[in-house]
Amino acid sequence: MSGEGVYLRGNAALDVGSNVRFEMALPPELTGAAEKVIVECSGRVVRKDTGADAGGPGAACVIDTYDIRID
C-alpha cells in the first residue's frame, strides 16, 4: 500500500483497466483514533502479475477516490 495505490493478491484474475472497489479497516493502534477507521476505495488495475514467483496472481491498482469513516 502507498499513498496512491495498492497491490492486491488473490485468486481472481483482474485485467488491466478493470475497475476495483475495496475497503481497508485500520485499527486504532495504527491511526490514533478512538475507533477503527474504514477507508473505502475505488480505483483501477494498472498492472497484473501471474504470481509465479510469489505463489499466486496479483494486481497493482491505482486509487482514484476514497472515503474515510470511523466505526
Backbone torsions as a table, in degrees:
resi	resn	phi	psi	omega
1	MET	NA	140.9	174.9
2	SER	-138.7	-175.2	179.4
3	GLY	-67.4	-20.2	-176.5
4	GLU	-119.6	-8.5	-176.5
5	GLY	-163.7	-177.8	-177.3
6	VAL	-150.6	151.3	174.7
7	TYR	-107.6	121.6	-179.1
8	LEU	-105.7	132.2	176.5
9	ARG	-117.7	136.3	179.5
10	GLY	-179.4	-175.9	-177.4
11	ASN	-83.2	-23.6	-178.0
12	ALA	-74.0	135.8	176.6
13	ALA	-85.2	118.0	179.0
14	LEU	-106.5	129.2	179.4
15	ASP	-88.2	149.5	175.4
16	VAL	-58.4	133.3	-178.3
17	GLY	94.8	-13.1	178.9
18	SER	-65.9	143.0	173.9
19	ASN	-80.8	143.2	177.6
20	VAL	-132.2	148.7	173.0
21	ARG	-132.6	134.7	179.4
22	PHE	-155.1	164.2	175.4
23	GLU	-133.5	151.1	178.7
24	MET	-121.6	135.2	175.0
25	ALA	-103.2	116.8	-178.8
26	LEU	-104.4	124.4	-176.7
27	PRO	-72.8	156.3	179.5
28	PRO	-55.2	-33.6	-180.0
29	GLU	-61.5	-27.3	-178.7
30	LEU	-87.8	-36.2	-173.2
31	THR	-99.2	-22.2	-175.6
32	GLY	83.5	-0.6	177.7
33	ALA	-77.1	163.8	179.0
34	ALA	-75.1	-27.6	-178.8
35	GLU	-123.1	170.7	176.3
36	LYS	-69.7	149.0	-179.8
37	VAL	-106.7	129.4	178.6
38	ILE	-105.4	127.7	176.6
39	VAL	-112.7	113.1	178.3
40	GLU	-96.3	122.6	-172.7
41	CYS	-120.5	147.3	170.1
42	SER	-126.8	140.2	-179.6
43	GLY	-164.4	-157.2	-178.5
44	ARG	-150.0	153.5	-179.8
45	VAL	-77.6	128.8	178.7
46	VAL	-113.5	-15.1	177.6
47	ARG	-157.9	144.0	175.0
48	LYS	-131.5	152.3	-179.5
49	ASP	-125.1	150.0	174.6
50	THR	-75.5	-23.3	178.0
51	GLY	79.1	17.0	-179.1
52	ALA	-57.5	-35.6	-179.2
53	ASP	-80.9	-24.4	-172.4
54	ALA	-116.1	7.8	174.5
55	GLY	88.8	15.9	177.0
56	GLY	163.6	161.7	-177.7
57	PRO	-68.6	155.7	178.1
58	GLY	-152.2	167.2	-178.9
59	ALA	-145.2	135.3	173.1
60	ALA	-89.3	129.1	-176.0
61	CYS	-126.0	139.1	172.7
62	VAL	-90.2	141.5	177.1
63	ILE	-93.6	116.6	-180.0
64	ASP	-88.3	-41.6	179.5
65	THR	-141.7	155.7	175.9
66	TYR	-152.0	152.9	173.9
67	ASP	-127.0	142.4	-179.8
68	ILE	-115.2	133.2	173.6
69	ARG	-136.8	154.6	179.1
70	ILE	-109.4	125.8	179.4
71	ASP	-91.9	NA	NA
